[in-house]
C-alpha cells in the first residue's frame, strides 16, 4: 500500500533523516485511518516518526467539536453526491477532503519534540506557511482559529489528536481541488470566511505531486533546526 521511504534531502545515510515518509497515493479516508493507527503503534513501540501523505476521494470529516448546523445538507444528500461522511476524533469541526488536495498526517512522538501541543500546532502551521512562501505567497495565522490563511481565505485546515503524546491526524492543503465543495458546509465552523487554494492564489496549476516534496522538505528543515 503506497510507497515508503526515508527522506534525507539527498543524504546517503538514511538514518540521518528526522523522519520517514509514507506516500499512500489516492486512498479512501477509512483505509488511511487504519494506516494511521498501524503507524501509531509502530511509533509508540519506538519506531521512527512518520509523515503520511495521501489524497482522499471526496469526504466530509466531522471533528470532535463538530456542530450539526455546519453541515448544510442532510448526510444522505452528501452521499448522493458521491461524498462520504465520517466522524473522527481529531480536533476542530467539519472540513472537506478531495482530489487535488494534499493531506499530511505526521505521526510524530512529541515526547521527542518538547511535549508542547501548542508548539506542535504552530510548527505544522509554519511548515505550510513556508510552502506558501516558496510560491511567493504571504500567508498568515488567524487566531484563535488553527490553520493557514491567505488574506481572509483559508488555504490549509489543521486538526489533530494527541494520544500518549503521539500525534494523529494533521493538515489538508488545497492545491488544485474544486473549491465549490466547501460551499456545502461551513468550513471548520468559521462563519463569514472563504477558502482558497495554491492554484487560485498563484494563477496557475499547483498540483499535489508538485507540493509533496516541498511540504516534506519544509517539515524536514524545521525538525533539523530542532536538533
Wavefront OBJ file of the C-alpha trace (Angstrom):
o trace
v 0.000 0.000 0.000
v 1.683 3.197 -1.138
v 5.420 3.670 -1.032
v 7.676 4.134 1.962
v 10.955 5.964 2.013
v 13.329 7.813 4.266
v 13.635 11.453 3.305
v 17.112 12.819 3.803
v 17.414 15.586 1.213
v 19.932 13.692 -0.884
v 21.969 12.422 2.065
v 23.277 8.900 1.532
v 22.868 7.954 5.192
v 19.117 7.489 5.514
v 19.452 7.161 9.292
v 20.195 10.896 9.412
v 16.632 11.725 8.334
v 14.492 13.112 11.167
v 11.504 11.041 9.992
v 10.313 8.644 7.308
v 7.714 9.340 4.620
v 4.850 7.040 3.659
v 3.102 8.089 0.433
v -0.287 6.370 0.177
v -1.216 7.942 -3.159
v -5.011 8.140 -3.501
v -6.742 6.244 -0.706
v -10.157 6.274 0.975
v -10.417 8.011 4.324
v -11.248 4.896 6.353
v -8.350 2.881 4.928
v -5.996 5.799 5.532
v -7.210 5.979 9.134
v -6.409 2.286 9.566
v -2.927 3.046 8.244
v -2.553 5.896 10.727
v -3.399 3.516 13.564
v -0.879 0.963 12.296
v 1.865 3.583 12.158
v 0.805 4.922 15.558
v 1.510 1.519 17.093
v 4.907 1.401 15.401
v 5.836 4.865 16.690
v 4.519 4.044 20.184
v 6.793 0.992 20.160
v 9.838 3.138 19.428
v 9.628 3.292 15.646
v 10.549 6.408 13.697
v 8.319 9.453 13.379
v 6.371 9.072 10.126
v 4.873 11.609 7.747
v 1.949 10.096 5.832
v 0.991 11.795 2.558
v -2.322 10.983 0.897
v -5.011 12.285 -1.421
v -8.568 11.304 -0.477
v -11.618 10.718 -2.655
v -14.406 13.186 -1.716
v -15.180 13.030 2.008
v -16.512 15.285 4.750
v -14.863 14.653 8.121
v -16.504 15.708 11.361
v -14.160 16.619 14.211
v -14.603 16.358 17.959
v -16.045 19.900 18.078
v -18.496 19.309 15.229
v -21.794 21.199 15.249
v -24.600 19.808 13.087
v -25.538 23.293 11.873
v -22.243 23.395 9.935
v -23.424 20.597 7.646
v -25.680 22.445 5.213
v -27.233 19.280 3.768
v -28.557 16.034 5.250
v -25.882 13.352 5.322
v -27.795 11.290 2.757
v -27.543 14.153 0.263
v -23.744 14.264 0.575
v -23.609 10.555 -0.016
v -25.884 11.009 -3.021
v -23.316 13.418 -4.424
v -20.591 10.799 -4.001
v -19.161 12.402 -0.831
v -18.577 10.141 2.159
v -19.154 11.480 5.681
v -17.019 10.255 8.582
v -16.919 11.192 12.241
v -13.373 11.468 13.597
v -11.656 12.131 16.914
v -9.456 14.963 15.644
v -9.898 18.497 16.911
v -11.990 21.025 15.030
v -15.339 20.978 13.251
v -16.242 19.863 9.712
v -13.934 20.004 6.710
v -13.761 18.597 3.208
v -11.105 16.425 1.589
v -10.992 15.570 -2.077
v -8.901 15.146 -5.214
v -6.359 17.907 -5.728
v -5.797 18.423 -2.005
v -2.716 17.119 -0.219
v -3.408 15.643 3.197
v -0.471 15.088 5.541
v -0.644 13.043 8.722
v 2.521 13.480 10.802
v 2.507 10.569 13.253
v 5.198 12.014 15.489
v 6.151 11.179 19.066
v 6.022 14.549 20.811
v 7.989 13.100 23.711
v 10.907 13.665 21.327
v 9.809 17.199 20.420
v 9.122 19.068 23.642
v 5.708 17.695 24.709
v 4.092 21.027 23.841
v 0.763 20.786 21.997
v 0.572 24.465 21.102
v 4.139 24.448 19.791
v 3.273 21.397 17.698
v 0.287 23.156 16.124
v 2.370 26.258 15.413
v 5.065 24.047 13.859
v 2.555 22.458 11.486
v 1.278 25.925 10.567
v 4.802 27.203 9.994
v 5.575 24.278 7.708
v 2.647 25.198 5.463
v 3.456 28.910 5.655
v 6.962 28.128 4.435
v 5.498 26.184 1.498
v 3.310 29.177 0.649
v 6.383 31.418 0.765
v 8.060 29.179 -1.836
v 5.253 30.239 -4.170
v 5.685 33.912 -3.331
v 2.511 33.923 -1.230
v 2.246 35.834 2.036
v 0.280 33.608 4.384
v -0.805 34.231 7.947
v -2.237 32.735 11.092
v -5.694 33.826 12.183
v -6.025 33.296 15.969
v -7.899 31.746 17.603
v -8.509 29.601 14.516
v -5.887 26.958 13.808
v -4.775 26.776 10.183
v -3.109 28.853 7.470
v -4.751 31.727 5.617
v -4.100 33.773 2.504
v -5.786 37.063 3.294
v -9.293 36.253 4.508
v -9.410 32.832 2.868
v -8.218 29.604 4.368
v -5.769 27.573 2.300
v -4.948 24.885 4.869
v -7.062 23.273 7.577
v -5.385 21.632 10.570
v -6.932 19.223 13.049
v -5.033 16.842 15.302
v -5.368 14.482 18.232
v -2.557 13.636 20.633
v -2.619 10.260 22.363
v 0.191 9.236 24.729
v 1.978 12.305 23.333
v 1.884 10.846 19.817
v 0.182 12.999 17.208
v -2.551 11.721 14.893
v -4.422 13.382 12.013
v -2.841 16.535 10.567
v -3.304 19.044 7.761
v -5.141 19.458 4.463
v -3.608 21.894 1.984
v -5.674 22.948 -1.019
v -3.726 22.619 -4.273
v -5.904 22.128 -7.361
v -9.099 20.908 -5.699
v -12.566 22.104 -6.692
v -13.383 24.670 -4.016
v -17.110 24.550 -4.729
v -17.395 21.501 -2.454
v -16.703 23.769 0.515
v -19.963 25.582 -0.264
v -21.789 22.519 1.058
v -20.537 23.121 4.614
v -19.412 25.875 6.948
v -15.687 25.050 6.661
v -14.168 24.396 10.086
v -17.285 26.013 11.550
v -15.979 29.503 10.778
v -18.726 31.784 9.507
v -18.144 34.589 7.014
v -14.801 33.487 5.551
v -13.974 31.592 2.387
v -11.395 29.097 1.230
v -8.750 29.255 -1.451
v -6.050 27.069 -2.997
v -2.448 27.408 -4.086
v -3.617 27.258 -7.702
v -6.173 30.028 -7.223
v -3.697 32.199 -5.349
v -0.859 31.789 -7.858
v -2.968 31.811 -11.013
v -1.521 28.518 -12.250
v -1.991 24.833 -11.629
v -0.118 23.757 -8.483
v -0.552 20.000 -8.244
v -0.385 17.665 -5.281
v 2.638 15.932 -6.824
v 4.433 19.278 -7.080
v 3.699 20.160 -3.471
v 4.598 16.808 -1.876
v 8.402 17.254 -1.937
v 8.128 20.889 -0.893
v 5.960 20.055 2.095
v 8.220 17.170 3.063
v 11.309 19.353 2.779
v 9.775 22.064 4.942
v 8.929 19.517 7.626
v 12.482 18.251 7.472
v 14.046 21.691 7.745
v 12.024 22.590 10.813
v 12.966 19.379 12.563
v 16.603 19.652 11.536
v 16.620 23.080 13.221
v 15.197 21.450 16.331
v 18.132 19.028 16.663
l 1 2 3 4 5 6 7 8 9 10 11 12 13 14 15 16 17 18 19 20 21 22 23 24 25 26 27 28 29 30 31 32 33 34 35 36 37 38 39 40 41 42 43 44 45 46 47 48 49 50 51 52 53 54 55 56 57 58 59 60 61 62 63 64 65 66 67 68 69 70 71 72 73 74 75 76 77 78 79 80 81 82 83 84 85 86 87 88 89 90 91 92 93 94 95 96 97 98 99 100 101 102 103 104 105 106 107 108 109 110 111 112 113 114 115 116 117 118 119 120 121 122 123 124 125 126 127 128 129 130 131 132 133 134 135 136 137 138 139 140 141 142 143 144 145 146 147 148 149 150 151 152 153 154 155 156 157 158 159 160 161 162 163 164 165 166 167 168 169 170 171 172 173 174 175 176 177 178 179 180 181 182 183 184 185 186 187 188 189 190 191 192 193 194 195 196 197 198 199 200 201 202 203 204 205 206 207 208 209 210 211 212 213 214 215 216 217 218 219 220 221 222 223 224 225 226 227
